[in-house]
Amino acid sequence: MTTIELQTETLTLETRFEIARGEQHTAEVVYLRMTDEAGQIGFGAAAPAEYYNESVSTVTTTINNSRSLIETKARSDSPASSITQLAEKLPSHGAALAAIDIALLDLWAKCLDSPIYQLWGYNPARAPQTSYTIGLASPPRMAEQAAKAVADEFKYIKIKLNGESDKERLQTIHDRVPEAVFRVDMNEAWTSAEAIDALEWLPAYNVELIEQPVARDNLRGLREVTEASPVPVIADESCVVPADIPAVEDAVDGINIKFMKCGGPHKAKQMMNTARSHGLDVMLGCMVESSASIAPAWHLAPAVDYVDLDGSLLLADDGFRGLQYTGGSCKLAQSGHGTGVQQKKTLGWEKWVSGISLERWDTFSDSLARFLLTTHIIERFSHVLE
């Protein structure tokens, strides 16, 4: 029988991260561990966002309420079919569905002894480089962070703006690292008039694209900005799921797809295909999240135009390891089977181990935990043996 376990964790960011809607110092995530009858393990993860009406509580409740259904679908030969049926049962739960989909996909690929990109027919060498995101701060501080990213061989720098001192921020950063290519992300902070005014000076600072300049429901304003812009305009908050694409088709040049918005890798593939059919460019993005959910996105990266998969790079400590970066390039071909990442720390193994027989403790962390538990028992009851 396939079993699933959940574990929550609070991830600490390396530095305070601020966008137009607010700031964060930590990120709450939910890990899902799926174990099949042979002891093979698939990992998934959710990074819920309040903006999309999800939280750790909604994710765990959604998965727990659907536990028997998920465990049944996990025995299917087709993750795509399973996730399609689960999505019908879990509407409007993008992050929860993403965690399930990632775990199913990781488990499926591991059972086939293959990385995900190989099963999907993608060439990892064709994946674009990721941008590195600089959150809102004083212009000198943002310039300092951008300089560090460029020194670390990141070519593309994503700059968060909020309608206050935007030109000063971008000019200060550009003066510090003029060789960088910039992407500006407003997170809905501008009006269409403000965005069009900004187009007079933005191109002078080597700006490659503009992301979500106006409010998500202001499609008319978004269209006006796109028509006036000499660089591509990308919709993020205005385009969440596949059904949103027809509405934004004439308003933008491309869309930003995120697993935590749409519901995971299979929904993301559906959005990619739909976007292409509507003549739109595709960016693959993320929240602040661990490598457990960033890694599967890299397996889709060879099929998109822009990549913004730096969420795990913003963390002080990532709970998973396996992704290898050289600047903005991810060495996906060097990853292992499945998503290519492994659990780096136990994450409270006593909670993970529920439903798994002792005979199937086949990972190093579980073996270590078993050893420590056995040692503790011997020490605790040594007086009885004496």
C-alpha positions in Angstrom: 0.0 0.0 0.0 1.2 3.5 -0.9 1.4 5.8 2.2 1.8 9.5 2.5 3.2 11.7 5.3 3.3 15.4 5.8 5.8 17.7 7.5 5.7 21.5 7.9 8.8 23.6 8.1 9.6 27.3 8.5 12.4 28.3 6.1 14.5 31.4 7.0 15.5 33.7 4.2 19.1 34.8 3.9 18.1 38.5 3.9 14.8 40.3 4.4 12.8 40.1 1.1 10.3 42.8 0.2 8.0 43.4 -2.7 5.2 45.9 -3.3 2.7 43.9 -1.3 4.8 43.4 1.8 7.9 41.8 3.2 8.9 38.4 4.5 11.7 37.0 6.6 10.6 33.4 6.5 8.6 31.1 4.3 6.2 28.4 5.5 6.3 25.1 3.5 4.7 21.7 3.6 6.6 18.6 2.6 4.8 15.5 1.3 6.6 12.1 1.4 5.0 9.3 -0.6 6.2 5.8 -0.1 5.1 2.9 -2.4 4.9 -0.8 -1.5 8.5 -1.5 -2.6 9.8 1.3 -0.3 10.5 3.8 -3.1 10.0 7.4 -1.9 8.7 10.4 -3.8 9.0 13.9 -2.3 6.7 16.8 -3.0 6.4 20.3 -1.5 4.0 23.2 -1.2 4.8 26.8 -0.7 1.4 28.3 -0.1 0.7 32.1 -0.5 -1.9 34.0 1.4 -2.4 36.1 -1.8 -3.8 33.0 -3.4 -5.9 32.1 -0.3 -3.7 29.2 0.7 -1.7 28.6 3.9 0.0 25.7 5.6 -3.3 24.9 7.3 -5.3 24.8 4.1 -2.6 22.6 2.4 -2.4 20.1 5.2 -6.2 20.0 5.6 -6.7 19.6 1.9 -4.2 16.7 1.6 -5.4 15.0 4.8 -9.0 15.1 3.7 -8.0 13.5 0.4 -5.5 11.1 1.8 -7.3 7.9 0.8 -7.9 9.2 -2.7 -4.3 10.3 -3.2 -3.0 7.0 -2.0 -5.3 5.2 -4.4 -4.3 7.4 -7.3 -0.6 6.9 -6.5 -0.9 3.3 -7.6 -1.9 4.4 -11.1 0.6 3.9 -13.9 0.0 7.5 -15.1 0.7 10.5 -12.9 -0.8 12.8 -15.6 -4.1 10.9 -15.4 -4.0 10.8 -11.6 -3.4 14.5 -11.2 -6.1 15.3 -13.7 -8.6 13.4 -11.6 -7.3 14.8 -8.3 -7.5 18.4 -9.7 -11.3 17.8 -10.3 -11.6 17.0 -6.6 -9.3 19.8 -5.3 -10.3 23.0 -7.1 -8.6 26.3 -6.1 -5.9 24.5 -4.1 -2.9 25.2 -6.3 -0.1 24.7 -3.7 -1.7 21.5 -2.3 -2.2 20.0 -5.7 1.4 21.0 -6.6 2.8 19.1 -3.7 0.8 16.0 -4.6 1.8 16.2 -8.3 5.5 16.7 -7.6 5.5 13.7 -5.2 3.7 11.5 -7.8 6.0 12.6 -10.5 9.1 12.1 -8.4 8.0 8.6 -7.4 7.0 7.6 -11.0 10.4 8.7 -12.4 12.3 7.0 -9.7 10.4 3.7 -10.3 11.4 4.1 -14.0 15.0 4.8 -12.9 15.0 8.1 -14.9 15.2 11.9 -14.4 11.9 13.6 -15.2 13.3 15.6 -18.1 14.3 12.4 -19.9 10.8 10.9 -19.6 9.3 14.1 -21.0 11.8 14.3 -23.8 13.5 17.6 -22.9 17.2 18.4 -23.3 18.5 20.0 -20.1 21.2 21.9 -22.0 18.5 24.0 -23.5 17.2 25.4 -20.2 17.6 29.2 -20.0 19.5 30.8 -17.2 17.5 31.9 -14.2 17.3 35.5 -13.1 18.3 36.4 -9.5 15.8 38.5 -7.6 16.6 41.7 -5.7 13.9 42.6 -3.2 12.9 46.2 -2.3 15.4 48.1 -0.2 17.4 51.3 -0.4 19.0 52.0 -3.8 22.5 51.4 -2.5 21.5 48.2 -0.8 19.8 46.9 -3.9 22.9 47.8 -5.9 25.1 46.0 -3.5 23.0 42.8 -3.7 22.9 43.0 -7.5 26.7 43.4 -7.6 27.1 40.3 -5.5 24.7 38.4 -7.8 26.7 39.5 -10.9 29.9 38.5 -9.1 28.3 35.1 -8.7 27.9 34.9 -12.5 24.2 35.7 -12.7 23.5 37.5 -16.0 19.8 38.3 -15.4 18.8 40.4 -12.4 15.1 40.7 -11.5 14.4 44.0 -9.7 11.4 44.5 -7.5 9.8 48.0 -7.7 6.8 49.6 -6.0 6.1 53.0 -7.5 8.4 54.9 -5.1 11.9 56.0 -6.2 11.8 53.4 -9.0 14.0 55.3 -11.4 16.5 56.0 -8.7 16.7 52.4 -7.7 17.1 51.1 -11.2 19.6 53.8 -12.2 21.7 53.1 -9.0 21.7 49.4 -9.7 22.5 49.8 -13.4 25.4 52.2 -12.6 26.8 49.5 -10.3 26.4 46.6 -12.7 25.8 48.0 -16.2 26.7 44.6 -17.8 23.6 42.9 -16.2 20.3 42.3 -18.1 17.4 43.6 -16.0 13.8 42.4 -15.5 11.6 44.7 -13.5 8.6 43.3 -11.5 6.0 45.7 -10.2 3.7 43.1 -8.5 0.7 45.3 -9.6 2.1 48.5 -8.0 1.7 50.9 -11.0 -1.3 52.4 -12.7 -1.3 52.1 -16.5 -0.5 55.8 -16.8 2.5 55.4 -14.4 3.7 52.4 -16.3 3.5 54.2 -19.7 5.4 57.2 -18.2 8.1 54.8 -17.0 8.5 53.4 -20.5 10.3 56.7 -21.3 13.3 55.8 -19.1 13.1 52.0 -18.5 14.8 51.0 -21.8 17.8 53.1 -21.1 18.7 50.7 -18.3 19.0 47.5 -20.3 15.6 46.3 -19.2 14.6 43.0 -20.9 11.0 42.7 -19.8 8.4 44.1 -17.5 6.4 41.8 -15.2 2.8 42.6 -14.0 3.0 46.4 -14.0 -0.7 47.0 -13.1 -3.4 45.4 -11.0 -4.3 41.8 -11.9 -7.9 42.6 -12.9 -7.0 45.7 -14.9 -6.6 43.9 -18.3 -7.4 47.1 -20.2 -4.6 48.9 -18.5 -2.3 45.9 -19.0 -3.1 46.0 -22.8 -2.4 49.7 -22.9 1.0 49.2 -21.3 1.9 46.3 -23.6 0.9 48.3 -26.7 3.2 51.1 -25.7 6.1 49.0 -24.5 9.3 48.4 -26.5 10.0 45.4 -24.4 7.8 42.3 -23.5 5.2 42.6 -20.8 4.6 39.4 -18.8 1.5 38.6 -16.8 1.9 37.0 -13.4 -0.9 37.7 -11.0 -3.3 38.2 -13.9 -2.8 34.6 -15.1 -3.0 31.9 -12.5 -4.5 28.8 -14.2 -5.0 27.6 -17.8 -8.5 29.1 -18.0 -7.0 32.6 -17.5 -4.9 32.5 -20.7 -7.6 33.5 -23.2 -8.4 36.6 -21.2 -4.9 37.9 -21.2 -4.0 36.8 -24.7 -4.4 40.3 -26.2 -3.2 42.1 -23.1 0.4 40.8 -22.7 3.3 39.3 -24.6 3.7 36.4 -22.2 2.8 34.7 -18.9 4.6 33.6 -15.8 3.7 30.1 -14.8 4.2 29.0 -11.2 3.6 25.5 -9.8 2.1 27.0 -6.6 -0.4 29.0 -8.6 -1.5 26.5 -11.2 -1.2 23.2 -9.3 2.1 21.6 -10.2 4.1 20.3 -13.2 1.3 18.7 -15.2 -0.9 21.8 -14.9 2.2 23.9 -15.8 2.7 21.8 -19.0 -0.9 22.4 -19.9 -0.5 26.1 -19.4 2.7 26.1 -21.5 1.0 24.4 -24.4 -2.1 26.7 -24.2 0.1 29.8 -24.0 2.0 28.7 -27.1 -1.2 28.1 -29.0 -2.2 31.7 -28.2 1.2 33.1 -29.4 2.4 34.0 -25.9 5.9 33.7 -24.5 6.4 31.6 -21.3 8.3 32.3 -18.1 8.6 29.7 -15.5 8.6 31.3 -12.0 8.4 30.3 -8.4 7.7 31.5 -4.8 10.3 31.5 -2.1 10.5 27.7 -1.7 12.9 24.9 -1.2 14.6 22.8 -3.9 12.0 20.1 -3.3 9.6 22.1 -5.5 12.1 24.2 -7.4 13.9 21.1 -8.9 10.9 19.7 -10.8 10.4 23.1 -12.4 13.9 22.9 -13.8 12.9 19.7 -15.6 10.4 21.9 -17.6 12.8 24.8 -18.1 14.1 23.6 -21.5 10.7 24.3 -23.0 10.3 27.9 -21.9 11.6 31.4 -22.9 12.4 32.8 -19.5 13.3 31.2 -16.2 12.9 32.8 -12.7 13.7 29.8 -10.5 15.8 31.3 -7.8 13.4 30.8 -4.8 15.7 28.3 -3.0 18.7 30.5 -3.6 17.2 33.1 -1.4 17.1 30.8 1.6 19.6 30.7 4.5 19.2 26.9 4.6 17.5 24.7 2.1 16.0 21.4 3.4 17.0 19.5 0.2 20.2 19.2 -1.8 21.0 18.0 -5.4 20.6 21.0 -7.6 24.0 22.4 -8.8 24.3 25.9 -10.1 26.9 27.8 -12.0 25.7 31.3 -11.9 22.2 31.2 -13.3 22.6 27.9 -15.0 21.3 24.8 -13.3 23.3 21.6 -14.0 20.2 19.5 -14.4 22.0 16.7 -16.3 24.0 16.0 -13.2 20.9 15.5 -11.1 19.7 12.0 -10.1 16.6 10.2 -10.9 13.2 11.7 -10.2 13.4 15.4 -9.5 17.1 14.9 -8.6 17.0 16.2 -5.0 17.4 14.4 -1.7 16.4 15.2 1.8 19.2 17.0 3.5 17.9 16.8 7.1 15.5 14.6 9.0 12.7 17.2 9.2 11.3 15.4 12.3 11.7 11.8 11.2 9.3 10.6 14.0 6.5 12.2 12.1 7.7 11.0 8.7 7.9 7.4 9.7 4.2 6.9 10.3 2.9 4.1 8.2 6.3 2.7 7.1 7.4 -0.7 8.4 10.8 -1.0 10.0 11.8 -3.4 7.3 11.6 -0.6 4.7 13.9 1.9 6.4 16.1 2.1 3.4 17.5 5.6 3.4 20.5 6.8 5.4 18.5 9.2 7.5 16.0 6.5 8.5 18.8 4.1 9.3 20.6 6.7 11.4 17.3 7.4 13.2 16.8 3.7 13.9 20.3 3.4 15.2 19.9 6.3 17.5 16.6 5.1 18.7 18.0 1.6 19.4 20.9 3.1 21.3 18.6 5.2 23.4 16.5 2.1 24.3 19.6 0.1 25.2 20.9 2.9 27.4 17.4 3.5 29.0 17.0 -0.1 30.0 20.6 -1.2 30.6 20.0 -1.5 34.3 17.5 -4.3 33.6 20.2 -6.3 31.8 22.6 -5.8 34.7 
